[in-house]
Amino acid sequence: MRWALVKVSLAVTTMVVLAFAVPLGLVIREMARDRAFSNAEREAAAVAPALSITTDRDQLERVVASAGSDAGMAVHIPAGDGQRALELGRQRAAERDIAAVRRLGRASTTGVPGGSTLLQPVALSTGEIAVVEVYVPESEVTNGVGTAWAVLAGVGIALVVGSVAVADWLGVRMVLPARRLVEGARELGEGKLGARVPEEGPSELRLAAVAFNSMADQVVQLLANERELAADLSHRLRTPLTVLRLNTASLGEGPAAEQTRTAVEQLEREVDTIIRTAREAKPQTAAAGPGAGCDAAEVVRERMAFWSALAEDEGRKWRVAGADRPVRIPVARADLAAALDALLGNVFRHTPEGTAFAVDVHNAEDAVIVLVSDAGPGIPDPETAMARGRGSGSDGSTGLGLDIVRRLAESTGGDVRIGSSVLGGTEVRIWIQLDGRAPSGGGHRRLRRRRRRRPAAASRHA
């Protein structure tokens, strides 16, 4: 906006200056020319009275000298009444021009080398017509024109520079508040909830700043209310969790009892984490620093160890591949564990007992792919399943499990895709980007080709 105002002001002022300066410059030149020829006419008029009285050479020379233009004046007297033609001074005009002035009896100007001449006819006492020639050099015609043009140019440049300076000042008054508004919006988007903008500048931008600050205050209030609501709802879960924890003590010993107690303890930890996070004064929106994240292979092994007991009870075969070596990803350990639990919980919830499932970890150059596949009936409409987490499901499923997985992948610049697995059922592919760039379709195609060439090695079966 600032440079646009400067350009518009420069163009308009330049056009105005040219519209006035060019005609004025031409007028000044014509005025200088008229002044020079008016002086020549006065010099010629000073000699005319003497010519009407006498044609004596000596007397005429004295008159010409007294006129002060003896070097630039010439007098041409024709022959008549027994007198010879008389020429005084240096003749610069052509004979035909002098003869034409005698014949017409009218003054005229003609160009000569170095300037122009004024030819003025004067009637003699004998009835003949004499011609007074006054030389007007070019320097006298243009005398003062260059200086006047320089003054006009200086005034025009000063007007242009002044208008540009004023336009730039006005642009700064408009651009700075707009720039502060953009910076405030960017900071608010980055999670800096204390970002506000000064309410100054033009009236429109002041109103925009007031609206932005009001919106930021409302966002802070809404987030605070949501945190309090989440903390309150999570706190209410502690009572039934306490009852569950007490009841697990009466289950005795055995794999199922131990698994139930472990699940209750994990649920208590998750509820405590939700309460602490909701009570924080500021949201955790900062980017993860160097070394942040977790070992995906370790988390996969841990969660599969948890779900293996239930798989054994239901007679399910399971497989883990690619989790035998460390695989660092820019994802929090709890988030990856929640995503795996959501996908594996869906396998146990939506497939018959005895259905096999597998978890594969593929470590590519710029991404880590986690595949959760099963041999169940599959998902008939993957797009609806992915979109269900944003609305309400009609089949008894909220879809929040897939939504948790989607948000985890998109937080790294990756994505989630649902397709058919090599086991014959559903395959959920979590693409976790390592460098923050959007995933490319080529990477998915390379993964499919690699899986066709060789099957993934299983780490263990149950």
C-alpha positions in Angstrom: 0.0 0.0 0.0 2.8 2.4 0.9 4.6 2.0 -2.4 1.3 2.1 -4.3 0.6 5.5 -2.8 4.1 6.7 -3.6 3.8 5.5 -7.2 0.4 7.1 -7.7 1.6 10.4 -6.2 4.7 10.4 -8.4 2.7 9.7 -11.6 0.0 12.4 -10.8 2.5 15.1 -9.7 4.7 14.4 -12.7 1.8 14.8 -15.1 0.7 18.0 -13.4 4.2 19.5 -13.5 4.7 18.6 -17.2 1.2 20.0 -18.0 2.2 23.4 -16.5 6.0 23.5 -17.0 6.1 22.7 -20.7 3.7 25.4 -21.9 5.2 27.9 -19.4 8.7 27.1 -20.8 7.5 27.8 -24.4 5.9 31.1 -23.3 9.1 32.2 -21.7 11.0 31.4 -24.9 8.6 33.4 -27.0 8.7 36.3 -24.5 12.5 36.4 -24.8 12.3 36.4 -28.6 9.7 39.2 -28.5 11.9 41.2 -26.2 14.9 40.9 -28.4 13.0 42.0 -31.6 11.3 44.8 -29.7 14.8 46.2 -28.8 15.8 45.8 -32.5 12.7 47.8 -33.5 13.5 50.6 -31.1 17.0 50.8 -32.5 15.7 51.0 -36.0 13.1 53.6 -35.0 16.0 55.8 -33.6 17.6 56.0 -37.1 14.3 56.6 -39.0 14.0 60.4 -38.2 17.5 61.1 -39.4 16.9 59.2 -42.7 13.8 61.2 -43.4 15.9 64.4 -43.2 19.3 63.6 -44.7 21.2 60.9 -46.5 24.6 62.3 -45.8 27.0 59.4 -44.9 28.8 61.2 -42.1 25.7 62.3 -40.4 24.1 58.9 -40.7 27.2 57.2 -39.3 27.0 59.5 -36.2 23.3 58.7 -35.8 24.0 54.9 -36.1 26.8 55.2 -33.5 24.6 57.1 -31.1 22.0 54.4 -31.4 24.6 52.1 -29.8 24.3 49.3 -32.4 26.8 50.3 -35.1 28.2 46.8 -35.1 24.8 45.1 -35.6 23.1 47.8 -37.7 23.2 48.4 -41.5 21.4 51.1 -43.6 20.6 50.4 -47.2 19.8 53.6 -49.3 18.9 53.1 -52.9 20.2 55.4 -55.7 17.9 58.2 -57.0 17.9 61.9 -58.1 21.4 61.6 -59.3 22.7 60.1 -56.1 24.5 56.7 -55.8 23.3 53.9 -53.6 24.6 54.2 -50.0 25.4 51.2 -47.8 26.3 51.7 -44.1 27.4 48.9 -41.8 27.7 45.2 -42.5 25.0 43.6 -44.6 23.8 40.2 -43.4 20.4 39.9 -45.1 20.1 38.7 -48.7 19.5 41.2 -51.5 16.1 39.6 -52.4 14.9 40.1 -48.8 15.9 43.7 -48.8 14.2 44.3 -52.2 11.1 42.6 -51.0 10.9 44.9 -48.0 11.3 47.9 -50.3 8.6 46.7 -52.6 6.1 45.8 -49.9 6.9 48.6 -47.5 6.5 46.3 -44.5 9.0 45.3 -41.8 10.1 41.7 -41.7 12.5 39.3 -40.1 14.8 36.8 -41.8 17.2 34.2 -40.5 20.9 34.7 -41.1 24.0 32.7 -39.8 24.2 33.2 -36.1 20.8 34.7 -35.5 18.2 36.8 -37.3 17.8 40.3 -38.8 15.0 42.9 -38.6 14.5 44.7 -41.9 12.6 48.0 -41.2 11.6 50.2 -44.3 12.0 54.0 -43.9 10.6 56.6 -46.4 13.2 59.2 -47.6 12.5 62.8 -48.5 13.2 61.9 -52.1 10.3 59.3 -52.1 12.7 56.3 -52.1 12.5 53.6 -49.5 15.6 52.9 -47.4 15.9 49.8 -45.3 17.4 49.7 -41.8 18.8 46.3 -41.0 19.3 45.4 -37.3 21.1 42.1 -36.5 19.7 40.1 -33.6 22.1 37.3 -32.5 20.8 34.0 -31.2 22.3 34.5 -27.8 20.1 37.6 -27.3 17.0 35.7 -28.4 17.6 33.0 -25.9 19.0 35.3 -23.2 17.5 34.2 -19.8 15.6 31.3 -21.2 18.0 28.6 -19.9 17.9 30.1 -16.4 14.1 30.3 -16.5 13.8 26.7 -17.6 16.3 25.6 -14.9 14.1 27.4 -12.3 11.0 25.7 -13.6 12.7 22.3 -13.6 13.8 22.9 -10.0 10.4 23.9 -8.9 8.9 20.9 -10.7 11.4 18.5 -9.0 10.7 20.1 -5.7 6.9 19.6 -6.2 7.4 15.9 -7.2 9.8 15.2 -4.2 7.4 17.0 -1.8 4.4 15.1 -3.1 6.3 11.8 -2.8 7.4 12.6 0.7 3.8 13.4 1.7 2.5 10.3 0.1 5.1 8.2 1.8 4.2 9.8 5.2 0.6 9.0 4.6 1.5 5.5 3.5 3.5 4.9 6.7 0.5 6.1 8.8 -1.6 3.5 7.1 0.9 0.7 6.6 2.3 0.6 10.1 -1.0 -0.1 11.9 -1.9 -2.7 9.2 1.5 -4.3 9.7 1.0 -4.4 13.5 -2.4 -6.0 12.9 -0.8 -8.7 10.7 1.9 -9.4 13.3 -0.7 -9.5 16.1 -2.8 -12.0 14.1 0.3 -14.1 13.4 1.3 -14.2 17.1 -2.3 -15.1 18.1 -2.2 -17.9 15.6 1.1 -19.2 17.1 -0.6 -19.4 20.5 0.6 -16.1 22.1 -2.7 -15.3 23.6 -1.4 -12.0 25.0 -0.9 -10.5 21.6 -2.6 -7.2 21.2 -2.3 -4.3 18.7 -2.2 -0.5 19.4 -5.5 1.1 18.5 -4.1 3.9 16.4 -3.8 5.1 12.7 -6.7 5.9 10.3 -10.2 5.4 11.6 -10.8 2.2 9.6 -7.6 0.6 11.0 -8.4 1.8 14.5 -11.7 0.0 14.2 -10.0 -3.1 12.9 -7.5 -3.0 15.9 -10.4 -2.6 18.3 -12.2 -5.6 16.7 -9.0 -7.7 16.8 -8.3 -7.0 20.5 -11.9 -7.8 21.4 -11.7 -11.0 19.4 -8.4 -11.9 21.2 -10.0 -11.3 24.6 -12.9 -13.5 23.6 -10.6 -16.3 22.4 -8.7 -16.2 25.7 -12.0 -16.3 27.7 -13.3 -19.2 25.6 -10.1 -21.2 26.0 -10.1 -20.6 29.7 -13.7 -21.7 29.9 -12.9 -24.9 27.9 -9.9 -25.7 30.0 -12.0 -25.3 33.2 -14.8 -27.5 31.7 -12.3 -30.2 30.6 -10.7 -30.2 34.0 -14.0 -30.4 35.7 -15.2 -33.2 33.6 -12.0 -35.1 34.0 -12.1 -34.6 37.8 -15.6 -36.1 37.9 -14.1 -39.3 36.4 -11.9 -39.8 39.5 -14.8 -41.2 41.6 -15.7 -44.1 39.3 -12.1 -44.7 38.7 -11.5 -45.0 42.4 -14.3 -47.6 42.6 -12.8 -49.5 39.7 -9.4 -49.5 41.3 -10.8 -50.8 44.6 -12.8 -53.5 42.7 -9.7 -54.7 40.9 -8.2 -55.7 44.2 -10.9 -58.4 44.6 -10.2 -60.0 41.2 -7.4 -62.1 42.6 -4.4 -63.2 40.5 -4.2 -64.0 36.8 -3.4 -62.4 33.4 -6.9 -60.9 33.0 -6.9 -59.4 36.6 -3.4 -58.0 36.1 -4.4 -56.5 32.7 -7.5 -54.9 34.2 -5.4 -53.3 37.0 -2.9 -52.1 34.5 -5.6 -50.5 32.4 -7.2 -48.8 35.4 -3.8 -47.4 36.4 -3.2 -46.1 32.9 -6.6 -44.5 32.8 -6.0 -42.7 36.1 -2.7 -41.4 34.7 -4.4 -40.2 31.6 -7.1 -38.4 33.6 -4.5 -36.7 35.8 -2.6 -35.6 32.7 -5.8 -34.1 31.2 -6.5 -32.2 34.4 -3.0 -30.8 34.6 -2.9 -29.8 31.0 -6.3 -28.1 31.3 -5.3 -26.2 34.4 -2.2 -24.7 32.7 -2.3 -20.9 32.2 -1.0 -21.1 28.6 -1.6 -23.7 25.9 1.4 -25.7 24.8 1.7 -24.5 21.3 5.5 -24.1 21.0 7.3 -26.3 18.5 9.2 -29.3 19.8 12.9 -28.5 20.3 15.9 -30.6 19.4 15.7 -34.1 20.9 12.0 -34.0 21.5 9.8 -36.9 20.5 10.0 -40.6 21.2 11.1 -43.9 19.9 8.3 -45.3 17.8 9.6 -48.8 17.9 9.7 -48.8 21.7 6.2 -47.5 22.0 4.9 -50.1 19.5 6.6 -52.9 21.5 5.1 -51.6 24.7 1.5 -51.3 23.4 1.6 -54.6 21.6 2.8 -56.2 24.9 -0.3 -54.7 26.5 -2.7 -55.8 23.9 -1.1 -59.3 23.4 -2.9 -60.6 26.6 -6.3 -59.8 25.2 -5.3 -61.1 21.8 -4.3 -64.4 23.4 -7.7 -64.6 25.2 -9.6 -64.1 21.9 -7.4 -66.4 19.9 -6.0 -63.7 17.6 -2.7 -64.1 15.7 -0.6 -60.9 15.7 2.6 -59.8 14.3 5.0 -56.9 14.8 7.6 -55.9 12.2 10.2 -53.1 12.0 10.2 -52.5 15.7 13.5 -54.2 16.5 15.6 -51.0 16.2 15.1 -47.4 17.4 13.0 -45.1 15.2 12.9 -41.5 16.4 9.8 -39.4 15.5 8.8 -35.8 16.4 5.8 -37.0 18.3 5.2 -37.2 22.1 5.2 -40.7 23.5 1.7 -40.3 25.1 0.2 -39.1 21.7 1.7 -42.1 19.8 0.5 -44.5 22.5 -3.0 -43.0 22.4 -3.1 -43.3 18.6 -2.0 -47.0 18.6 -4.5 -47.8 21.4 -7.2 -46.2 19.4 -6.4 -48.2 16.2 -5.9 -51.5 18.1 -9.0 -50.9 20.1 -10.9 -50.6 16.9 -9.5 -53.9 15.7 -10.7 -55.7 18.8 -14.0 -53.8 18.8 -15.0 -54.2 15.1 -13.6 -57.5 14.0 -14.7 -61.0 15.1 -12.6 -63.0 17.7 -9.8 -64.9 16.1 -9.1 -62.2 13.5 -5.4 -61.7 13.0 -3.8 -58.2 13.0 -0.3 -56.8 12.5 1.7 -53.6 13.2 4.5 -52.6 10.9 7.0 -49.8 11.3 8.8 -48.6 8.2 11.6 -46.0 8.5 12.0 -44.0 5.3 14.4 -41.2 4.6 12.1 -38.4 5.4 9.2 -40.1 7.1 8.2 -43.0 9.4 5.2 -45.1 8.4 3.2 -47.1 11.0 0.8 -49.6 9.5 -2.0 -51.2 11.5 -3.7 -53.9 9.5 -6.1 -56.7 10.2 -7.8 -59.6 8.5 -11.4 -58.4 9.3 -14.2 -57.5 6.9 -12.7 -54.0 6.2 -14.1 -50.5 6.1 -16.6 -50.0 3.2 -16.4 -46.2 3.2 -13.0 -44.9 4.4 -13.8 -41.3 3.8 -16.9 -41.4 6.0 -14.9 -43.2 8.7 -12.2 -40.4 8.6 -14.9 -37.7 8.7 -16.9 -39.2 11.5 -14.6 -37.8 14.2 -15.6 -34.3 13.2 -19.3 -35.0 13.6 -21.6 -37.5 15.2 -21.7 -41.2 14.0 -24.9 -42.9 13.2 -23.6 -46.5 13.7 -22.7 -46.3 17.4 -19.1 -45.2 16.6 -17.9 -41.7 17.3 -14.9 -41.9 15.0 -12.7 -40.2 17.6 -10.1 -42.9 17.4 -9.3 -42.2 13.7 -9.5 -38.4 14.5 -6.9 -38.8 17.2 -4.6 -40.6 14.7 -5.3 -38.0 12.0 -4.4 -35.1 14.3 -1.2 -36.8 15.3 -0.1 -37.3 11.7 -1.0 -33.8 10.6 0.9 -32.2 13.5 4.1 -33.4 11.7 2.9 -32.5 8.2 1.9 -36.1 7.5 -1.4 -37.8 6.8 -3.5 -40.9 7.4 -4.8 -43.2 4.7 -7.2 -46.2 4.9 -7.0 -49.0 2.4 -6.9 -52.8 2.0 -4.3 -54.7 3.9 -2.3 -57.7 2.7 -4.2 -59.7 5.4 -7.4 -59.1 3.5 -9.0 -56.5 5.8 -8.4 -52.9 6.7 -5.0 -51.2 6.7 -4.5 -47.8 8.4 -1.3 -46.1 7.3 0.0 -43.3 9.5 2.5 -41.2 7.7 4.7 -39.2 10.2 6.8 -36.6 8.4 10.3 -36.1 9.9 11.1 -32.8 8.2 7.8 -31.0 8.4 7.1 -31.1 4.7 3.8 -32.3 3.2 4.0 -36.0 2.3 4.3 -36.9 -1.4 2.4 -39.5 -3.2 5.6 -41.0 -4.5 6.6 -42.1 -1.0 3.3 -44.0 -0.6 3.9 -45.6 -4.0 7.4 -46.6 -3.1 6.1 -48.2 0.1 3.5 -50.2 -1.8 6.1 -51.5 -4.3 8.5 -52.5 -1.5 5.8 -54.4 0.3 4.9 -56.2 -2.9 8.5 -57.3 -3.4 9.0 -58.8 0.0 6.7 -59.5 3.0 7.5 -57.8 6.3 9.4 -59.9 8.7 7.4 -60.8 11.8 9.0 -60.3 15.2 6.7 -62.7 17.1 3.3 -64.4 17.0 0.8 -65.4 19.6 
